[in-house]
Amino acid sequence: MNSTPGPEELNALCTQLFDSFCEHRSVLPLAYLMHAWPLVEGSEHGLRTLRQSLLDLDRWHAAEIDATECLLISQILSRLAIAGQVTADEPERGVAWALETYLPGTRH
């Protein structure tokens, strides 16, 4: 099994995120996603742009993302980490971080 995610896998996760943002009429998060997606070829630049866009969405507008969307973002970021799009000074955020951050009553 190939552990490096292809554009198809990332596009499928982004499609789920897109559908959720549309369903909830979350215009601002949708704008962040649309800045970097859809991935046409999975180029290094495209992957970096997607990663940065999702990190910026999380950093500046976390209150607009629900728990399900957060988990999707976490899955995308995890796959981008596998593809080598995480630097040593900014490690990936995993599902545990997502649950801690976004589920009501678990923020520290």
Biopython code that builds the backbone (N, CA, C, O; Angstrom):
import numpy as np
from Bio.PDB.StructureBuilder import StructureBuilder

atoms = [
    (1, "MET", "N", (0.842, -1.191, 0.000)),
    (1, "MET", "CA", (0.000, 0.000, 0.000)),
    (1, "MET", "C", (0.878, 1.242, 0.000)),
    (1, "MET", "O", (1.808, 1.340, 0.801)),
    (2, "ASN", "N", (0.602, 2.177, -0.871)),
    (2, "ASN", "CA", (1.363, 3.411, -0.979)),
    (2, "ASN", "C", (0.871, 4.394, 0.085)),
    (2, "ASN", "O", (-0.314, 4.725, 0.133)),
    (3, "SER", "N", (1.791, 4.859, 0.940)),
    (3, "SER", "CA", (1.389, 5.743, 2.036)),
    (3, "SER", "C", (1.349, 7.211, 1.632)),
    (3, "SER", "O", (0.801, 8.034, 2.365)),
    (4, "THR", "N", (1.924, 7.558, 0.468)),
    (4, "THR", "CA", (1.900, 8.933, 0.017)),
    (4, "THR", "C", (0.559, 9.225, -0.629)),
    (4, "THR", "O", (0.155, 8.541, -1.569)),
    (5, "PRO", "N", (-0.138, 10.246, -0.124)),
    (5, "PRO", "CA", (-1.468, 10.538, -0.669)),
    (5, "PRO", "C", (-1.379, 11.120, -2.067)),
    (5, "PRO", "O", (-0.507, 11.938, -2.360)),
    (6, "GLY", "N", (-2.282, 10.694, -2.915)),
    (6, "GLY", "CA", (-2.349, 11.263, -4.255)),
    (6, "GLY", "C", (-3.354, 12.388, -4.292)),
    (6, "GLY", "O", (-4.100, 12.594, -3.335)),
    (7, "PRO", "N", (-3.378, 13.118, -5.393)),
    (7, "PRO", "CA", (-4.339, 14.213, -5.524)),
    (7, "PRO", "C", (-5.783, 13.734, -5.407)),
    (7, "PRO", "O", (-6.642, 14.474, -4.929)),
    (8, "GLU", "N", (-6.061, 12.489, -5.842)),
    (8, "GLU", "CA", (-7.433, 11.977, -5.768)),
    (8, "GLU", "C", (-7.906, 11.880, -4.317)),
    (8, "GLU", "O", (-9.035, 12.256, -3.999)),
    (9, "GLU", "N", (-7.032, 11.372, -3.436)),
    (9, "GLU", "CA", (-7.390, 11.231, -2.016)),
    (9, "GLU", "C", (-7.603, 12.597, -1.371)),
    (9, "GLU", "O", (-8.578, 12.805, -0.648)),
    (10, "LEU", "N", (-6.696, 13.516, -1.636)),
    (10, "LEU", "CA", (-6.834, 14.865, -1.074)),
    (10, "LEU", "C", (-8.065, 15.572, -1.647)),
    (10, "LEU", "O", (-8.784, 16.258, -0.920)),
    (11, "ASN", "N", (-8.304, 15.403, -2.944)),
    (11, "ASN", "CA", (-9.493, 16.011, -3.542)),
    (11, "ASN", "C", (-10.771, 15.442, -2.947)),
    (11, "ASN", "O", (-11.738, 16.179, -2.752)),
    (12, "ALA", "N", (-10.795, 14.145, -2.653)),
    (12, "ALA", "CA", (-11.991, 13.537, -2.044)),
    (12, "ALA", "C", (-12.253, 14.127, -0.664)),
    (12, "ALA", "O", (-13.400, 14.428, -0.331)),
    (13, "LEU", "N", (-11.213, 14.296, 0.141)),
    (13, "LEU", "CA", (-11.384, 14.902, 1.467)),
    (13, "LEU", "C", (-11.813, 16.364, 1.340)),
    (13, "LEU", "O", (-12.684, 16.827, 2.076)),
    (14, "CYS", "N", (-11.201, 17.078, 0.412)),
    (14, "CYS", "CA", (-11.569, 18.483, 0.208)),
    (14, "CYS", "C", (-13.004, 18.607, -0.299)),
    (14, "CYS", "O", (-13.699, 19.564, 0.042)),
    (15, "THR", "N", (-13.451, 17.656, -1.103)),
    (15, "THR", "CA", (-14.835, 17.668, -1.573)),
    (15, "THR", "C", (-15.798, 17.530, -0.401)),
    (15, "THR", "O", (-16.818, 18.216, -0.348)),
    (16, "GLN", "N", (-15.474, 16.642, 0.540)),
    (16, "GLN", "CA", (-16.313, 16.497, 1.739)),
    (16, "GLN", "C", (-16.340, 17.801, 2.525)),
    (16, "GLN", "O", (-17.393, 18.221, 3.004)),
    (17, "LEU", "N", (-15.178, 18.443, 2.657)),
    (17, "LEU", "CA", (-15.092, 19.716, 3.371)),
    (17, "LEU", "C", (-15.895, 20.789, 2.633)),
    (17, "LEU", "O", (-16.635, 21.551, 3.255)),
    (18, "PHE", "N", (-15.751, 20.847, 1.327)),
    (18, "PHE", "CA", (-16.504, 21.780, 0.497)),
    (18, "PHE", "C", (-18.010, 21.592, 0.701)),
    (18, "PHE", "O", (-18.743, 22.557, 0.917)),
    (19, "ASP", "N", (-18.458, 20.337, 0.629)),
    (19, "ASP", "CA", (-19.881, 20.045, 0.810)),
    (19, "ASP", "C", (-20.380, 20.509, 2.181)),
    (19, "ASP", "O", (-21.478, 21.052, 2.295)),
    (20, "SER", "N", (-19.580, 20.296, 3.206)),
    (20, "SER", "CA", (-19.970, 20.718, 4.551)),
    (20, "SER", "C", (-20.046, 22.237, 4.650)),
    (20, "SER", "O", (-21.002, 22.778, 5.205)),
    (21, "PHE", "N", (-19.042, 22.926, 4.113)),
    (21, "PHE", "CA", (-19.067, 24.389, 4.142)),
    (21, "PHE", "C", (-20.287, 24.918, 3.385)),
    (21, "PHE", "O", (-20.932, 25.865, 3.834)),
    (22, "CYS", "N", (-20.601, 24.316, 2.250)),
    (22, "CYS", "CA", (-21.769, 24.754, 1.475)),
    (22, "CYS", "C", (-23.056, 24.479, 2.232)),
    (22, "CYS", "O", (-23.947, 25.327, 2.283)),
    (23, "GLU", "N", (-23.153, 23.292, 2.819)),
    (23, "GLU", "CA", (-24.360, 22.930, 3.557)),
    (23, "GLU", "C", (-24.618, 23.897, 4.713)),
    (23, "GLU", "O", (-25.762, 24.256, 4.992)),
    (24, "HIS", "N", (-23.539, 24.311, 5.380)),
    (24, "HIS", "CA", (-23.678, 25.229, 6.514)),
    (24, "HIS", "C", (-23.612, 26.696, 6.099)),
    (24, "HIS", "O", (-23.690, 27.594, 6.937)),
    (25, "ARG", "N", (-23.467, 26.923, 4.805)),
    (25, "ARG", "CA", (-23.340, 28.285, 4.267)),
    (25, "ARG", "C", (-22.221, 29.059, 4.941)),
    (25, "ARG", "O", (-22.363, 30.229, 5.296)),
    (26, "SER", "N", (-21.114, 28.370, 5.102)),
    (26, "SER", "CA", (-19.919, 28.945, 5.734)),
    (26, "SER", "C", (-19.053, 29.581, 4.651)),
    (26, "SER", "O", (-18.143, 28.951, 4.112)),
    (27, "VAL", "N", (-19.350, 30.823, 4.348)),
    (27, "VAL", "CA", (-18.723, 31.501, 3.223)),
    (27, "VAL", "C", (-17.228, 31.740, 3.465)),
    (27, "VAL", "O", (-16.420, 31.493, 2.570)),
    (28, "LEU", "N", (-16.853, 32.206, 4.633)),
    (28, "LEU", "CA", (-15.452, 32.505, 4.902)),
    (28, "LEU", "C", (-14.582, 31.247, 4.841)),
    (28, "LEU", "O", (-13.564, 31.259, 4.149)),
    (29, "PRO", "N", (-14.942, 30.159, 5.537)),
    (29, "PRO", "CA", (-14.149, 28.941, 5.392)),
    (29, "PRO", "C", (-14.107, 28.441, 3.950)),
    (29, "PRO", "O", (-13.081, 27.934, 3.497)),
    (30, "LEU", "N", (-15.208, 28.581, 3.239)),
    (30, "LEU", "CA", (-15.253, 28.160, 1.844)),
    (30, "LEU", "C", (-14.257, 28.955, 1.001)),
    (30, "LEU", "O", (-13.602, 28.401, 0.118)),
    (31, "ALA", "N", (-14.147, 30.233, 1.273)),
    (31, "ALA", "CA", (-13.189, 31.066, 0.536)),
    (31, "ALA", "C", (-11.756, 30.598, 0.772)),
    (31, "ALA", "O", (-10.953, 30.570, -0.161)),
    (32, "TYR", "N", (-11.430, 30.233, 2.004)),
    (32, "TYR", "CA", (-10.087, 29.716, 2.299)),
    (32, "TYR", "C", (-9.828, 28.427, 1.533)),
    (32, "TYR", "O", (-8.749, 28.248, 0.967)),
    (33, "LEU", "N", (-10.802, 27.533, 1.511)),
    (33, "LEU", "CA", (-10.633, 26.274, 0.793)),
    (33, "LEU", "C", (-10.490, 26.526, -0.710)),
    (33, "LEU", "O", (-9.612, 25.955, -1.357)),
    (34, "MET", "N", (-11.350, 27.377, -1.259)),
    (34, "MET", "CA", (-11.339, 27.621, -2.699)),
    (34, "MET", "C", (-10.072, 28.340, -3.160)),
    (34, "MET", "O", (-9.740, 28.312, -4.345)),
    (35, "HIS", "N", (-9.370, 28.977, -2.241)),
    (35, "HIS", "CA", (-8.100, 29.624, -2.582)),
    (35, "HIS", "C", (-7.080, 28.596, -3.076)),
    (35, "HIS", "O", (-6.227, 28.916, -3.904)),
    (36, "ALA", "N", (-7.166, 27.366, -2.570)),
    (36, "ALA", "CA", (-6.139, 26.369, -2.870)),
    (36, "ALA", "C", (-6.675, 25.080, -3.487)),
    (36, "ALA", "O", (-5.900, 24.161, -3.752)),
    (37, "TRP", "N", (-7.937, 24.998, -3.714)),
    (37, "TRP", "CA", (-8.546, 23.760, -4.189)),
    (37, "TRP", "C", (-9.572, 24.080, -5.256)),
    (37, "TRP", "O", (-10.207, 25.132, -5.180)),
    (38, "PRO", "N", (-9.767, 23.221, -6.251)),
    (38, "PRO", "CA", (-9.319, 21.836, -6.359)),
    (38, "PRO", "C", (-7.857, 21.731, -6.799)),
    (38, "PRO", "O", (-7.321, 22.601, -7.485)),
    (39, "LEU", "N", (-7.244, 20.634, -6.374)),
    (39, "LEU", "CA", (-5.880, 20.316, -6.782)),
    (39, "LEU", "C", (-5.942, 19.757, -8.199)),
    (39, "LEU", "O", (-6.638, 18.778, -8.466)),
    (40, "VAL", "N", (-5.218, 20.383, -9.083)),
    (40, "VAL", "CA", (-5.244, 19.935, -10.468)),
    (40, "VAL", "C", (-4.274, 18.786, -10.673)),
    (40, "VAL", "O", (-4.614, 17.792, -11.313)),
    (41, "GLU", "N", (-3.089, 18.912, -10.143)),
    (41, "GLU", "CA", (-2.075, 17.899, -10.402)),
    (41, "GLU", "C", (-1.354, 17.431, -9.154)),
    (41, "GLU", "O", (-0.560, 16.494, -9.233)),
    (42, "GLY", "N", (-1.592, 18.031, -8.027)),
    (42, "GLY", "CA", (-0.890, 17.642, -6.809)),
    (42, "GLY", "C", (0.544, 18.125, -6.779)),
    (42, "GLY", "O", (1.403, 17.475, -6.184)),
    (43, "SER", "N", (0.818, 19.266, -7.418)),
    (43, "SER", "CA", (2.177, 19.815, -7.422)),
    (43, "SER", "C", (2.578, 20.222, -6.012)),
    (43, "SER", "O", (1.725, 20.430, -5.149)),
    (44, "GLU", "N", (3.860, 20.331, -5.790)),
    (44, "GLU", "CA", (4.357, 20.733, -4.470)),
    (44, "GLU", "C", (3.803, 22.100, -4.081)),
    (44, "GLU", "O", (3.418, 22.311, -2.931)),
    (45, "HIS", "N", (3.760, 23.022, -5.031)),
    (45, "HIS", "CA", (3.214, 24.353, -4.749)),
    (45, "HIS", "C", (1.736, 24.270, -4.369)),
    (45, "HIS", "O", (1.298, 24.930, -3.427)),
    (46, "GLY", "N", (0.968, 23.462, -5.097)),
    (46, "GLY", "CA", (-0.451, 23.303, -4.797)),
    (46, "GLY", "C", (-0.682, 22.707, -3.417)),
    (46, "GLY", "O", (-1.580, 23.133, -2.690)),
    (47, "LEU", "N", (0.137, 21.713, -3.058)),
    (47, "LEU", "CA", (0.015, 21.091, -1.736)),
    (47, "LEU", "C", (0.375, 22.080, -0.633)),
    (47, "LEU", "O", (-0.298, 22.143, 0.396)),
    (48, "ARG", "N", (1.434, 22.850, -0.850)),
    (48, "ARG", "CA", (1.834, 23.859, 0.149)),
    (48, "ARG", "C", (0.753, 24.918, 0.306)),
    (48, "ARG", "O", (0.457, 25.352, 1.419)),
    (49, "THR", "N", (0.163, 25.333, -0.813)),
    (49, "THR", "CA", (-0.890, 26.354, -0.765)),
    (49, "THR", "C", (-2.111, 25.834, -0.011)),
    (49, "THR", "O", (-2.694, 26.552, 0.802)),
    (50, "LEU", "N", (-2.495, 24.596, -0.277)),
    (50, "LEU", "CA", (-3.629, 24.000, 0.434)),
    (50, "LEU", "C", (-3.342, 23.925, 1.925)),
    (50, "LEU", "O", (-4.184, 24.301, 2.740)),
    (51, "ARG", "N", (-2.169, 23.447, 2.283)),
    (51, "ARG", "CA", (-1.787, 23.337, 3.689)),
    (51, "ARG", "C", (-1.840, 24.700, 4.379)),
    (51, "ARG", "O", (-2.420, 24.835, 5.456)),
    (52, "GLN", "N", (-1.232, 25.704, 3.754)),
    (52, "GLN", "CA", (-1.186, 27.026, 4.371)),
    (52, "GLN", "C", (-2.571, 27.639, 4.482)),
    (52, "GLN", "O", (-2.885, 28.292, 5.477)),
    (53, "SER", "N", (-3.390, 27.435, 3.480)),
    (53, "SER", "CA", (-4.744, 27.977, 3.508)),
    (53, "SER", "C", (-5.551, 27.371, 4.657)),
    (53, "SER", "O", (-6.259, 28.087, 5.365)),
    (54, "LEU", "N", (-5.446, 26.053, 4.843)),
    (54, "LEU", "CA", (-6.177, 25.412, 5.938)),
    (54, "LEU", "C", (-5.615, 25.803, 7.297)),
    (54, "LEU", "O", (-6.373, 25.965, 8.253)),
    (55, "LEU", "N", (-4.303, 25.956, 7.396)),
    (55, "LEU", "CA", (-3.717, 26.421, 8.657)),
    (55, "LEU", "C", (-4.162, 27.843, 8.975)),
    (55, "LEU", "O", (-4.463, 28.159, 10.126)),
    (56, "ASP", "N", (-4.204, 28.707, 7.952)),
    (56, "ASP", "CA", (-4.664, 30.085, 8.166)),
    (56, "ASP", "C", (-6.134, 30.114, 8.570)),
    (56, "ASP", "O", (-6.520, 30.882, 9.451)),
    (57, "LEU", "N", (-6.946, 29.290, 7.938)),
    (57, "LEU", "CA", (-8.359, 29.194, 8.324)),
    (57, "LEU", "C", (-8.470, 28.816, 9.789)),
    (57, "LEU", "O", (-9.224, 29.435, 10.540)),
    (58, "ASP", "N", (-7.731, 27.815, 10.193)),
    (58, "ASP", "CA", (-7.751, 27.376, 11.585)),
    (58, "ASP", "C", (-7.234, 28.468, 12.522)),
    (58, "ASP", "O", (-7.808, 28.703, 13.585)),
    (59, "ARG", "N", (-6.177, 29.116, 12.133)),
    (59, "ARG", "CA", (-5.541, 30.126, 12.987)),
    (59, "ARG", "C", (-6.425, 31.351, 13.176)),
    (59, "ARG", "O", (-6.530, 31.876, 14.284)),
    (60, "TRP", "N", (-7.064, 31.810, 12.099)),
    (60, "TRP", "CA", (-7.774, 33.082, 12.165)),
    (60, "TRP", "C", (-9.292, 32.978, 12.283)),
    (60, "TRP", "O", (-9.948, 33.952, 12.651)),
    (61, "HIS", "N", (-9.855, 31.815, 11.976)),
    (61, "HIS", "CA", (-11.316, 31.695, 11.972)),
    (61, "HIS", "C", (-11.788, 30.359, 12.540)),
    (61, "HIS", "O", (-12.751, 29.781, 12.036)),
    (62, "ALA", "N", (-11.137, 29.877, 13.557)),
    (62, "ALA", "CA", (-11.461, 28.566, 14.138)),
    (62, "ALA", "C", (-12.906, 28.490, 14.623)),
    (62, "ALA", "O", (-13.508, 27.417, 14.597)),
    (63, "ALA", "N", (-13.458, 29.593, 15.058)),
    (63, "ALA", "CA", (-14.833, 29.589, 15.575)),
    (63, "ALA", "C", (-15.864, 29.281, 14.486)),
    (63, "ALA", "O", (-17.005, 28.934, 14.793)),
    (64, "GLU", "N", (-15.468, 29.406, 13.223)),
    (64, "GLU", "CA", (-16.397, 29.161, 12.117)),
    (64, "GLU", "C", (-16.355, 27.723, 11.612)),
    (64, "GLU", "O", (-17.043, 27.382, 10.650)),
    (65, "ILE", "N", (-15.547, 26.874, 12.261)),
    (65, "ILE", "CA", (-15.383, 25.482, 11.820)),
    (65, "ILE", "C", (-16.007, 24.574, 12.869)),
    (65, "ILE", "O", (-15.697, 24.685, 14.055)),
    (66, "ASP", "N", (-16.891, 23.671, 12.434)),
    (66, "ASP", "CA", (-17.478, 22.743, 13.404)),
    (66, "ASP", "C", (-16.566, 21.523, 13.587)),
    (66, "ASP", "O", (-15.550, 21.398, 12.904)),
    (67, "ALA", "N", (-16.926, 20.639, 14.496)),
    (67, "ALA", "CA", (-16.076, 19.496, 14.849)),
    (67, "ALA", "C", (-15.841, 18.564, 13.662)),
    (67, "ALA", "O", (-14.730, 18.071, 13.471)),
    (68, "THR", "N", (-16.873, 18.323, 12.872)),
    (68, "THR", "CA", (-16.729, 17.446, 11.704)),
    (68, "THR", "C", (-15.770, 18.060, 10.693)),
    (68, "THR", "O", (-14.916, 17.367, 10.141)),
    (69, "GLU", "N", (-15.909, 19.341, 10.455)),
    (69, "GLU", "CA", (-15.029, 20.037, 9.521)),
    (69, "GLU", "C", (-13.599, 20.050, 10.039)),
    (69, "GLU", "O", (-12.648, 19.912, 9.271)),
    (70, "CYS", "N", (-13.458, 20.216, 11.342)),
    (70, "CYS", "CA", (-12.135, 20.197, 11.947)),
    (70, "CYS", "C", (-11.460, 18.850, 11.727)),
    (70, "CYS", "O", (-10.273, 18.786, 11.409)),
    (71, "LEU", "N", (-12.217, 17.784, 11.896)),
    (71, "LEU", "CA", (-11.651, 16.456, 11.683)),
    (71, "LEU", "C", (-11.250, 16.255, 10.220)),
    (71, "LEU", "O", (-10.221, 15.639, 9.940)),
    (72, "LEU", "N", (-12.039, 16.760, 9.305)),
    (72, "LEU", "CA", (-11.669, 16.676, 7.895)),
    (72, "LEU", "C", (-10.392, 17.463, 7.625)),
    (72, "LEU", "O", (-9.505, 16.991, 6.914)),
    (73, "ILE", "N", (-10.301, 18.659, 8.191)),
    (73, "ILE", "CA", (-9.093, 19.465, 8.031)),
    (73, "ILE", "C", (-7.897, 18.734, 8.621)),
    (73, "ILE", "O", (-6.819, 18.722, 8.027)),
    (74, "SER", "N", (-8.079, 18.131, 9.774)),
    (74, "SER", "CA", (-7.004, 17.373, 10.405)),
    (74, "SER", "C", (-6.555, 16.210, 9.523)),
    (74, "SER", "O", (-5.359, 15.944, 9.403)),
    (75, "GLN", "N", (-7.511, 15.521, 8.908)),
    (75, "GLN", "CA", (-7.166, 14.420, 8.006)),
    (75, "GLN", "C", (-6.387, 14.921, 6.796)),
    (75, "GLN", "O", (-5.419, 14.293, 6.369)),
    (76, "ILE", "N", (-6.812, 16.047, 6.250)),
    (76, "ILE", "CA", (-6.107, 16.627, 5.098)),
    (76, "ILE", "C", (-4.690, 17.011, 5.504)),
    (76, "ILE", "O", (-3.731, 16.693, 4.800)),
    (77, "LEU", "N", (-4.555, 17.700, 6.646)),
    (77, "LEU", "CA", (-3.225, 18.111, 7.100)),
    (77, "LEU", "C", (-2.343, 16.905, 7.395)),
    (77, "LEU", "O", (-1.140, 16.944, 7.137)),
    (78, "SER", "N", (-2.918, 15.842, 7.928)),
    (78, "SER", "CA", (-2.142, 14.625, 8.190)),
    (78, "SER", "C", (-1.623, 14.035, 6.889)),
    (78, "SER", "O", (-0.473, 13.601, 6.818)),
    (79, "ARG", "N", (-2.458, 14.016, 5.863)),
    (79, "ARG", "CA", (-2.020, 13.485, 4.578)),
    (79, "ARG", "C", (-0.987, 14.389, 3.920)),
    (79, "ARG", "O", (-0.074, 13.913, 3.245)),
    (80, "LEU", "N", (-1.135, 15.679, 4.117)),
    (80, "LEU", "CA", (-0.118, 16.592, 3.591)),
    (80, "LEU", "C", (1.210, 16.395, 4.322)),
    (80, "LEU", "O", (2.277, 16.557, 3.730)),
    (81, "ALA", "N", (1.145, 16.048, 5.603)),
    (81, "ALA", "CA", (2.366, 15.766, 6.361)),
    (81, "ALA", "C", (3.064, 14.539, 5.782)),
    (81, "ALA", "O", (4.290, 14.512, 5.671)),
    (82, "ILE", "N", (2.286, 13.530, 5.417)),
    (82, "ILE", "CA", (2.851, 12.337, 4.794)),
    (82, "ILE", "C", (3.537, 12.712, 3.488)),
    (82, "ILE", "O", (4.567, 12.142, 3.127)),
    (83, "ALA", "N", (2.957, 13.674, 2.787)),
    (83, "ALA", "CA", (3.520, 14.116, 1.513)),
    (83, "ALA", "C", (4.700, 15.059, 1.709)),
    (83, "ALA", "O", (5.271, 15.544, 0.733)),
    (84, "GLY", "N", (5.074, 15.325, 2.964)),
    (84, "GLY", "CA", (6.247, 16.155, 3.236)),
    (84, "GLY", "C", (5.987, 17.638, 3.278)),
    (84, "GLY", "O", (6.910, 18.424, 3.062)),
    (85, "GLN", "N", (4.758, 18.054, 3.550)),
    (85, "GLN", "CA", (4.416, 19.472, 3.555)),
    (85, "GLN", "C", (4.360, 20.069, 4.956)),
    (85, "GLN", "O", (3.688, 21.079, 5.166)),
    (86, "VAL", "N", (5.057, 19.461, 5.921)),
    (86, "VAL", "CA", (5.106, 19.990, 7.278)),
    (86, "VAL", "C", (6.558, 20.230, 7.630)),
    (86, "VAL", "O", (7.406, 19.360, 7.434)),
    (87, "THR", "N", (6.840, 21.403, 8.146)),
    (87, "THR", "CA", (8.202, 21.710, 8.544)),
    (87, "THR", "C", (8.414, 21.332, 9.998)),
    (87, "THR", "O", (7.454, 21.159, 10.749)),
    (88, "ALA", "N", (9.653, 21.206, 10.386)),
    (88, "ALA", "CA", (9.980, 20.784, 11.746)),
    (88, "ALA", "C", (9.499, 21.785, 12.789)),
    (88, "ALA", "O", (9.166, 21.399, 13.910)),
    (89, "ASP", "N", (9.459, 23.058, 12.435)),
    (89, "ASP", "CA", (9.048, 24.068, 13.413)),
    (89, "ASP", "C", (7.530, 24.218, 13.499)),
    (89, "ASP", "O", (7.037, 24.956, 14.352)),
    (90, "GLU", "N", (6.793, 23.544, 12.649)),
    (90, "GLU", "CA", (5.331, 23.624, 12.699)),
    (90, "GLU", "C", (4.772, 22.230, 12.435)),
    (90, "GLU", "O", (4.362, 21.927, 11.315)),
    (91, "PRO", "N", (4.753, 21.374, 13.470)),
    (91, "PRO", "CA", (4.312, 20.000, 13.272)),
    (91, "PRO", "C", (2.839, 19.930, 12.909)),
    (91, "PRO", "O", (2.068, 20.857, 13.157)),
    (92, "GLU", "N", (2.468, 18.789, 12.306)),
    (92, "GLU", "CA", (1.073, 18.600, 11.937)),
    (92, "GLU", "C", (0.193, 18.548, 13.181)),
    (92, "GLU", "O", (0.659, 18.245, 14.280)),
    (93, "ARG", "N", (-1.058, 18.844, 12.989)),
    (93, "ARG", "CA", (-2.028, 18.755, 14.065)),
    (93, "ARG", "C", (-2.852, 17.512, 13.820)),
    (93, "ARG", "O", (-3.464, 17.358, 12.762)),
    (94, "GLY", "N", (-2.868, 16.633, 14.792)),
    (94, "GLY", "CA", (-3.563, 15.371, 14.622)),
    (94, "GLY", "C", (-4.985, 15.418, 15.129)),
    (94, "GLY", "O", (-5.478, 16.461, 15.558)),
    (95, "VAL", "N", (-5.630, 14.279, 15.073)),
    (95, "VAL", "CA", (-7.030, 14.173, 15.476)),
    (95, "VAL", "C", (-7.201, 14.507, 16.952)),
    (95, "VAL", "O", (-8.190, 15.140, 17.323)),
    (96, "ALA", "N", (-6.256, 14.095, 17.809)),
    (96, "ALA", "CA", (-6.364, 14.408, 19.236)),
    (96, "ALA", "C", (-6.404, 15.913, 19.442)),
    (96, "ALA", "O", (-7.194, 16.411, 20.245)),
    (97, "TRP", "N", (-5.563, 16.638, 18.727)),
    (97, "TRP", "CA", (-5.565, 18.100, 18.822)),
    (97, "TRP", "C", (-6.912, 18.642, 18.343)),
    (97, "TRP", "O", (-7.472, 19.550, 18.957)),
    (98, "ALA", "N", (-7.425, 18.090, 17.255)),
    (98, "ALA", "CA", (-8.689, 18.553, 16.702)),
    (98, "ALA", "C", (-9.822, 18.359, 17.698)),
    (98, "ALA", "O", (-10.633, 19.263, 17.902)),
    (99, "LEU", "N", (-9.883, 17.199, 18.311)),
    (99, "LEU", "CA", (-10.940, 16.938, 19.283)),
    (99, "LEU", "C", (-10.813, 17.867, 20.478)),
    (99, "LEU", "O", (-11.805, 18.428, 20.943)),
    (100, "GLU", "N", (-9.590, 18.029, 20.974)),
    (100, "GLU", "CA", (-9.344, 18.895, 22.123)),
    (100, "GLU", "C", (-9.750, 20.346, 21.807)),
    (100, "GLU", "O", (-10.295, 21.045, 22.660)),
    (101, "THR", "N", (-9.483, 20.772, 20.602)),
    (101, "THR", "CA", (-9.698, 22.162, 20.226)),
    (101, "THR", "C", (-11.147, 22.474, 19.931)),
    (101, "THR", "O", (-11.632, 23.539, 20.314)),
    (102, "TYR", "N", (-11.855, 21.578, 19.262)),
    (102, "TYR", "CA", (-13.145, 21.940, 18.718)),
    (102, "TYR", "C", (-14.369, 21.361, 19.395)),
    (102, "TYR", "O", (-15.461, 21.901, 19.217)),
    (103, "LEU", "N", (-14.247, 20.303, 20.152)),
    (103, "LEU", "CA", (-15.438, 19.772, 20.789)),
    (103, "LEU", "C", (-15.793, 20.624, 22.000)),
    (103, "LEU", "O", (-14.920, 20.950, 22.805)),
    (104, "PRO", "N", (-17.045, 20.983, 22.134)),
    (104, "PRO", "CA", (-17.466, 21.863, 23.236)),
    (104, "PRO", "C", (-17.033, 21.312, 24.594)),
    (104, "PRO", "O", (-17.135, 20.117, 24.868)),
    (105, "GLY", "N", (-16.553, 22.219, 25.424)),
    (105, "GLY", "CA", (-16.189, 21.851, 26.779)),
    (105, "GLY", "C", (-14.813, 21.227, 26.928)),
    (105, "GLY", "O", (-14.432, 20.837, 28.032)),
    (106, "THR", "N", (-14.056, 21.126, 25.838)),
    (106, "THR", "CA", (-12.736, 20.511, 25.953)),
    (106, "THR", "C", (-11.599, 21.493, 25.716)),
    (106, "THR", "O", (-10.429, 21.117, 25.774)),
    (107, "ARG", "N", (-11.933, 22.736, 25.453)),
    (107, "ARG", "CA", (-10.853, 23.727, 25.269)),
    (107, "ARG", "C", (-10.156, 23.987, 26.583)),
    (107, "ARG", "O", (-10.774, 24.011, 27.647)),
    (108, "HIS", "N", (-8.848, 24.182, 26.484)),
    (108, "HIS", "CA", (-8.040, 24.467, 27.681)),
    (108, "HIS", "C", (-7.766, 25.934, 27.786)),
    (108, "HIS", "O", (-7.102, 26.372, 28.725)),
]
sb = StructureBuilder()
sb.init_structure("model")
sb.init_model(0)
sb.init_chain("A")
sb.init_seg("    ")
for serial, (resi, resn, name, xyz) in enumerate(atoms, 1):
    if name == "N":
        sb.init_residue(resn, " ", resi, " ")
    sb.init_atom(name, np.array(xyz, "f"), 0.0, 1.0, " ", f" {name:<3s}", serial, name[0])
structure = sb.get_structure()
